[in-house]
């Protein structure tokens, strides 16, 4: 699956010069990552903010495909409650990721200087590095090396400014082995601001 996604992305990028309308969108934004780990008597999780940098390629008019690549930092905070005590150990886990995605989308409003978009598609996160601020509760080998995801996105273009809000549903387990009899996964909310390079629509179309 990972090789297939990479192959499709490379093929689409190679077709860019031959497509009548394509756009390049460098992006910068913030993400909030949380875990689906259910709170227990001894452990809870809390989301924290990270930074996302990426570049997407939008191919098509009303219907479009949008491959892209990104780099991001994310932080999830694990809270360990000590039994018979009011003390809580706060363990931030920082991750550095590189990823690829392949979305398919529809422009609900497709005017020259205003567009409202929705998109859906798969993505894959490559975990480059994991920083543990407390090596007592976790070790590097506890964590999975990557994650398949499904992304849902709502976007708004005003002239050449692109604003996107995406929610990433992780399909892969956070940990290599089951942890506390659970199989938690990451979920991520990302907001990015981008600049559109390429041809804009020539006439207004509202669906």
BELNOR-V644665 format. One record per helix or strand of 3 or more residues. SS is the DSSP state (a for helix, b for strand). FROM is the first residue (numbers start at 0). TO is the last residue. If there is no record, write none. Layout:
# BELNOR-V644665
SS,FROM,TO / SS,FROM,TO
This chain:
# BELNOR-V644665
a,1,13 / a,15,17 / b,21,34 / b,42,59 / b,62,80 / b,87,109 / b,113,131 / a,139,141 / b,145,157 / b,160,169 / b,185,197
